[in-house]
Amino acid sequence: MVLLKRAVAEQGKRILQLEKMVQRLSPPKTTSARSLTQPITSRQVLNAPWHSKTNWRRIKDGMSESQIVTILGKLMDAKTISSFRTLFYRGEVGGSGFVSGNVRLNDDRVWDVNVPVFLTAP
């Protein structure tokens, strides 16, 4: 019985070490796990807050991702490379056709904004 307990304890330690190694080797996630920043489908885009030029003008350097999502709504996609993250907004906008814009973040802070080109004033 003592040998069995030792074997189980050693296996537990090995499993913990392996789990830590897997976490270090795992690639970064491309989307946030928070529900507000989950990518959405093109069907959910109709009348989205990001269709407004006014909302895009509210985006300022230094804002966080959660602040961006509060202003522009759910994003279509996101890509993360190291400490850099790009939030993508794109889809059909009445009167303008297919448009896209994005917000770039570094360490969860805005440093660049590419506003969509709207042909009409949504």
C-alpha atoms as a printed R data frame, in Angstrom:
    type eleno elety resid chain resno       x      y       z
1   ATOM     1    CA   MET     A     1   0.000  0.000   0.000
2   ATOM     2    CA   VAL     A     2   2.861  2.413   0.801
3   ATOM     3    CA   LEU     A     3   4.440  1.768  -2.607
4   ATOM     4    CA   LEU     A     4   1.152  2.515  -4.330
5   ATOM     5    CA   LYS     A     5   0.765  5.837  -2.472
6   ATOM     6    CA   ARG     A     6   4.321  6.836  -3.440
7   ATOM     7    CA   ALA     A     7   3.678  5.961  -7.090
8   ATOM     8    CA   VAL     A     8   0.477  8.013  -7.141
9   ATOM     9    CA   ALA     A     9   2.220 10.990  -5.500
10  ATOM    10    CA   GLU     A    10   5.092 10.834  -8.037
11  ATOM    11    CA   GLN     A    11   2.650 10.642 -10.932
12  ATOM    12    CA   GLY     A    12   0.775 13.652  -9.553
13  ATOM    13    CA   LYS     A    13   4.006 15.669  -9.518
14  ATOM    14    CA   ARG     A    14   4.844 14.595 -13.075
15  ATOM    15    CA   ILE     A    15   1.365 15.544 -14.291
16  ATOM    16    CA   LEU     A    16   1.700 19.027 -12.748
17  ATOM    17    CA   GLN     A    17   5.100 19.497 -14.433
18  ATOM    18    CA   LEU     A    18   3.697 18.393 -17.793
19  ATOM    19    CA   GLU     A    19   0.711 20.732 -17.494
20  ATOM    20    CA   LYS     A    20   3.037 23.677 -16.802
21  ATOM    21    CA   MET     A    21   5.150 22.759 -19.837
22  ATOM    22    CA   VAL     A    22   2.072 22.564 -22.077
23  ATOM    23    CA   GLN     A    23   0.908 26.019 -20.894
24  ATOM    24    CA   ARG     A    24   4.300 27.545 -21.728
25  ATOM    25    CA   LEU     A    25   4.323 25.943 -25.193
26  ATOM    26    CA   SER     A    26   0.715 26.808 -26.108
27  ATOM    27    CA   PRO     A    27   0.351 29.556 -28.752
28  ATOM    28    CA   PRO     A    28  -1.421 32.755 -27.715
29  ATOM    29    CA   LYS     A    29  -5.188 32.856 -28.195
30  ATOM    30    CA   THR     A    30  -6.437 34.841 -31.182
31  ATOM    31    CA   THR     A    31  -9.635 35.914 -29.459
32  ATOM    32    CA   SER     A    32 -10.462 36.931 -25.967
33  ATOM    33    CA   ALA     A    33 -12.463 34.583 -23.763
34  ATOM    34    CA   ARG     A    34 -14.609 37.430 -22.498
35  ATOM    35    CA   SER     A    35 -18.111 37.383 -23.956
36  ATOM    36    CA   LEU     A    36 -17.985 41.023 -25.051
37  ATOM    37    CA   THR     A    37 -15.017 40.441 -27.325
38  ATOM    38    CA   GLN     A    38 -16.109 37.155 -28.867
39  ATOM    39    CA   PRO     A    39 -16.189 37.501 -32.670
40  ATOM    40    CA   ILE     A    40 -19.644 37.731 -34.188
41  ATOM    41    CA   THR     A    41 -21.130 36.565 -37.458
42  ATOM    42    CA   SER     A    42 -22.010 38.845 -40.375
43  ATOM    43    CA   ARG     A    43 -25.738 38.358 -39.637
44  ATOM    44    CA   GLN     A    44 -25.291 40.090 -36.278
45  ATOM    45    CA   VAL     A    45 -23.733 43.178 -37.893
46  ATOM    46    CA   LEU     A    46 -26.908 45.029 -38.970
47  ATOM    47    CA   ASN     A    47 -27.091 48.436 -37.283
48  ATOM    48    CA   ALA     A    48 -24.011 47.719 -35.187
49  ATOM    49    CA   PRO     A    49 -22.508 50.613 -33.184
50  ATOM    50    CA   TRP     A    50 -19.337 50.473 -35.314
51  ATOM    51    CA   HIS     A    51 -21.413 51.689 -38.322
52  ATOM    52    CA   SER     A    52 -21.345 55.196 -36.833
53  ATOM    53    CA   LYS     A    53 -18.606 57.689 -37.765
54  ATOM    54    CA   THR     A    54 -19.317 59.407 -34.462
55  ATOM    55    CA   ASN     A    55 -18.455 56.269 -32.494
56  ATOM    56    CA   TRP     A    56 -15.169 55.857 -34.383
57  ATOM    57    CA   ARG     A    57 -14.259 59.477 -33.512
58  ATOM    58    CA   ARG     A    58 -14.678 58.610 -29.816
59  ATOM    59    CA   ILE     A    59 -11.786 56.105 -29.961
60  ATOM    60    CA   LYS     A    60  -8.631 57.650 -28.459
61  ATOM    61    CA   ASP     A    61  -5.047 56.513 -27.943
62  ATOM    62    CA   GLY     A    62  -4.608 54.759 -24.618
63  ATOM    63    CA   MET     A    63  -8.119 53.300 -24.398
64  ATOM    64    CA   SER     A    64  -8.463 49.634 -23.397
65  ATOM    65    CA   GLU     A    65 -10.036 46.843 -25.451
66  ATOM    66    CA   SER     A    66 -13.077 46.770 -23.191
67  ATOM    67    CA   GLN     A    67 -13.595 50.509 -23.752
68  ATOM    68    CA   ILE     A    68 -13.419 49.968 -27.527
69  ATOM    69    CA   VAL     A    69 -15.990 47.162 -27.381
70  ATOM    70    CA   THR     A    70 -18.259 49.345 -25.255
71  ATOM    71    CA   ILE     A    71 -18.168 52.056 -27.942
72  ATOM    72    CA   LEU     A    72 -18.041 50.027 -31.190
73  ATOM    73    CA   GLY     A    73 -19.808 46.846 -30.110
74  ATOM    74    CA   LYS     A    74 -18.758 43.252 -30.684
75  ATOM    75    CA   LEU     A    75 -15.869 42.754 -33.052
76  ATOM    76    CA   MET     A    76 -15.856 40.504 -36.114
77  ATOM    77    CA   ASP     A    77 -12.389 39.074 -35.524
78  ATOM    78    CA   ALA     A    78  -9.187 39.645 -33.563
79  ATOM    79    CA   LYS     A    79  -5.574 38.651 -34.085
80  ATOM    80    CA   THR     A    80  -2.945 38.624 -31.359
81  ATOM    81    CA   ILE     A    81   0.805 38.522 -31.859
82  ATOM    82    CA   SER     A    82   2.854 38.917 -28.699
83  ATOM    83    CA   SER     A    83   1.641 42.094 -26.937
84  ATOM    84    CA   PHE     A    84  -0.012 43.430 -30.125
85  ATOM    85    CA   ARG     A    85  -3.704 42.837 -30.835
86  ATOM    86    CA   THR     A    86  -5.838 43.983 -33.758
87  ATOM    87    CA   LEU     A    87  -9.622 44.215 -33.474
88  ATOM    88    CA   PHE     A    88 -11.449 43.922 -36.806
89  ATOM    89    CA   TYR     A    89 -14.826 45.412 -37.664
90  ATOM    90    CA   ARG     A    90 -16.186 44.671 -41.155
91  ATOM    91    CA   GLY     A    91 -19.366 43.982 -42.991
92  ATOM    92    CA   GLU     A    92 -22.185 45.381 -45.090
93  ATOM    93    CA   VAL     A    93 -23.244 48.913 -44.222
94  ATOM    94    CA   GLY     A    94 -26.319 50.354 -45.922
95  ATOM    95    CA   GLY     A    95 -25.363 52.954 -48.539
96  ATOM    96    CA   SER     A    96 -21.636 52.232 -48.226
97  ATOM    97    CA   GLY     A    97 -21.438 48.587 -49.270
98  ATOM    98    CA   PHE     A    98 -18.818 46.375 -47.625
99  ATOM    99    CA   VAL     A    99 -16.583 48.357 -45.269
100 ATOM   100    CA   SER     A   100 -13.920 47.493 -42.748
101 ATOM   101    CA   GLY     A   101 -11.987 49.180 -39.995
102 ATOM   102    CA   ASN     A   102  -9.668 48.076 -37.235
103 ATOM   103    CA   VAL     A   103  -8.175 49.152 -33.953
104 ATOM   104    CA   ARG     A   104  -4.629 48.171 -33.007
105 ATOM   105    CA   LEU     A   105  -3.614 47.730 -29.402
106 ATOM   106    CA   ASN     A   106  -0.293 47.266 -27.665
107 ATOM   107    CA   ASP     A   107  -0.476 45.882 -24.120
108 ATOM   108    CA   ASP     A   108  -4.294 46.364 -24.224
109 ATOM   109    CA   ARG     A   109  -3.996 50.075 -25.105
110 ATOM   110    CA   VAL     A   110  -5.032 51.714 -28.395
111 ATOM   111    CA   TRP     A   111  -2.165 53.038 -30.488
112 ATOM   112    CA   ASP     A   112  -3.662 53.071 -34.012
113 ATOM   113    CA   VAL     A   113  -7.165 53.346 -35.499
114 ATOM   114    CA   ASN     A   114  -8.150 52.668 -39.118
115 ATOM   115    CA   VAL     A   115 -11.648 54.116 -39.529
116 ATOM   116    CA   PRO     A   116 -13.919 52.568 -42.180
117 ATOM   117    CA   VAL     A   117 -14.711 54.747 -45.194
118 ATOM   118    CA   PHE     A   118 -18.475 55.372 -45.129
119 ATOM   119    CA   LEU     A   119 -20.050 56.720 -48.332
120 ATOM   120    CA   THR     A   120 -23.128 57.971 -46.512
121 ATOM   121    CA   ALA     A   121 -23.510 59.405 -43.025
122 ATOM   122    CA   PRO     A   122 -24.562 56.467 -40.813
